[in-house]
Structures are given as structure tokens and as C-alpha cells.
Amino acid sequence: MKRSTRRSLKKYRAATVFVAVFSILALVSFLAFIYFHDQQAVVTKKSTQKFEFTEYYVPIVHFTDIKNNISMEDLKKILIGDDKSYRLYLASEDEASVANMLGLSDGEKIQYIESSTKEIVNQIAEKPGGFSLVPVLSVDYRVKSLSVDGKNVWDKKQSDYPLSYKAVTTDKRVADNSFNKSNITLLTNVGDVILGRHVAYKMRTYNDYNHPWLKMADIVKRGDITFADLETPLSDVASPPDEGMNFIAPKKAISGLLLAGIDIVALANNHSTNFGVKAFTDTLDILTKSNIKYVGGGVNLAEAYQSTKMQVNGLRITFLNYNSIVGATNATTSSPGVAKFAIKPWTEIDDRDDIEKIKNNIKEAKKNSDLVVVEFHWGVEYTPNPIQSQINVAHAAIDSGADLVVGTHPHVVQAFESYKNVPIFYSLGNFIFDQEWSTETKQGVVAETYFYKKRLVSIKAIPYQIEDYNQPTTANPTQHKQIMNRIYNASLSSEFKQ
């Protein structure tokens, strides 16, 4: 082949390679342009995509405030300054939303003290006389959430809550994390249930084992979980005596607990073991057969001290229960009874080993629980004031991980307290019993505790008075004031003091 021909071929090959490389680079550049253009379009689309959700607002006042409900008309009067009975707080970022939600005209200006939402909730909780309207997820249990036109934002069964509006966001996370009623869990707490003596007589007289529960069953059973202190063995080993301090009720009396939707009972008290081992194990048996869980008692020491776990709405709730009152049969490694702990006034000194055991039990329960509820049977009878030993144990329980502390035994209501943002009900009082000899022993409260996911957002105290030696009935206005004032006057933290 001639030298000139070879040179021509080399030039041709070089040109061909150059064209091929250029073509490939052009194709890659084009594909890259298309890809990044599409990605930019996706980003733009995401940034402009809108997500709708419902925003809710809640009127809040100090927990001791007499109001439980407010009308839209009265709410508007407070906000525009026509009603000056409250100090009004409102965050500036909420002013426009609130005005639109209430349909305020240009001439109706909200008269507010500007502050952040967090500061507002703290101010309302600390001192009576304040009023605010805040986004629902800003609320916590230290303030009272008011119903609006009879609608309670925390009640899952109520619809058409008036203080809400449709909002739009470009942040999907905001919409996904907006208020959803399905995340609400109601734990209802009930005080001493003693179905013996005159209560048993009344059930026989009316030939109705549901009779003591009839007037408040609808309230009690609306809890997702309802927790009560059962201070009576349910057994047919003996007939209920009409006198004395040993109590028993027939097995048929279980029907009242079922009517009221009781889900779990505390057995660590000084009366559940009245009438001996057989009556106590009969109680365990009838509770199990009726699908009612129990805590604080069992066939041996291990079961008595064992926590009871329940799950509802995705929440893992663990219950613990201990008795400090003398007269109970305490469980041993080989015999039935209740879980005990020793503190004043029923012993000379508080037993440090017992308290340490309780703390360790709570810490262990907390590992696999979202909420830990501890009920103590304790205190001095017939006084609204907890003694220092109760306070010390309650605080130790919370320091160990308890999310709610409930007290029983004193037969009257006692103080409420907020300690490290955890509530303590030192005594809820008698719920079903026959102590007609004083007004105080006939009165008590059902404590409804509303959790949003894992957070306690609202407490509703429902006062009642026992009638006819057996039947709790929702308190009238005078009784309501008597009962709540007794709690407020004894309470240990500003959230619950008038």
C-alpha cells in the first residue's frame, strides 16, 4: 500500500474516533440535561405541592377555674374585650387564625397580651384568672381545657368541634403530624369500690347486683382503660355480714364491674383478703374468667408484685399496685396475698427496702412501656392532707419513671400535685361504699386522664356523691364546689391551688 494511502487511512480513523467521542459526549450531556431538568421539576413540584390538614384551637384556663364549658358567643366577648373577667393571653402568630376562625369583623379587634404559646400555657397553669386560646398540640394537663358549645376536643366520639379550620402547608411533615383524634387514649381512674356490708344489703334488697353502678356506669366505661380499686373479695364462701369491718360480696357482683366497663382492678389493699385465702383466690378466678385484669395481688409473691401490662391505641401501659395498710394478708413465695410496702402512719418508720423494691419495679416496667401507672393504698383516713411519707413515696415513684400516681384508702379526697410534670392524685375517695355518717366520706372524684400519644394533655375531675349507702351519683353544683375546693385547698402545687 502506498505511503500516501496509509496516511489517508490514519487521518480517516482519527476523524472517525473524534466524531464518535464527540457524539457520545453530546449524548451524555443531553441525557444529563434531561435528568437534571426532570429532577428540578420534581423538586419544584414538591415545593409547590400543598397538603391540607385541620388545625384545632382550645380555650384554656387555670385548672381550678369554675368553668368547664364556654359558648362561642362568650368566647368572642372575652377575646374582643367585652368581657374583662379574665386576663387574656394570645400569641401574636395566632391572632389572624383566631380572628378568621371566629369570623371577627374589622372593627372587632382581639385584646390580648402578647407572649409565646409555651409561656402562655405556663402562665395560665401558674396563676388563676388567665384565659387563652392555643393550638391543641400546645396544651398539657396542668391547665383546664374548656369544652366549646358542649364539644370537648379530647372526646374521640364527639364531632363538629367548632374551633377548627382547614389549613394548607407545603411541608408534608406538618400535615402528617397534625392533630388526629385516633391518637387520644382515655385512662379513667376510680377510687375505693367496697361492695360489702350495707352495699351488699342494698344489692340484695333491689335484687340487682348492678344497682350501685347504674348512675355513673356510662361515665366510668367511656375510658379506653378503666382502673378501679377493688376492696372486696368476690366469693360465695360466706354471706356478707351487715356489720363489722370484714367485707365480702357474692360472685354475682362481678356483673356491676362488667356493666361499668372496669378493665383492671387494684387488689393491694387491706380488704381484698378479708375472709381468707379461698375467698381471695375465688376473686382472682372470677376476675380472670370475666376478662378483668388485676394487679397488686396474686397466688404467690411473684404474681402479687408482678406488673400488669395492657395495650390500647398502640400505647403500652403498665400498672403497679402496693398496699401499706395493716390487716391485709401479704403474699409469700408459696401463698396468696397482696403486694405490701411499709410506711407511716401504719409503721414507725418508712421501710427503705420496700421503697427501693418499688423503685426498681418501676424502672424495670419503664423499659418496655410507654406509660407506667402506680397505685398506692396509703395515708391517714378522713383527712384531705397527705402526710410526708406519701409525698416521699410518690416523688420517688416519679423519679423512677412513673407517669401517673394514684392513691386510695383515706375514704375522702386528698390533694392533687404536679411533680416534675407528672400528676399525683393522693386519694380519689370512696366510689362505692356505705359511709353515710359524713359528707366527706360520701364524696369523691373520678379522674379522667387524656393522653395524646404518650403525653398527658388533659385531666378531667368528675365529682360525685354517694346516695342510699351504695350509689355514686354525679355531683350537683353545690356538691361539685365542695369536693373540688377540698382538693384545691389541700393541693401541693400551684397548678391545682386556687
Summary of the structure (lengths in Angstrom):
residues: 498
radius of gyration: 31.5
end to end distance: 113.5
largest distance: 133.4
contacts: 1686
relative contact order: 0.10
helix: 36%
strand: 27%
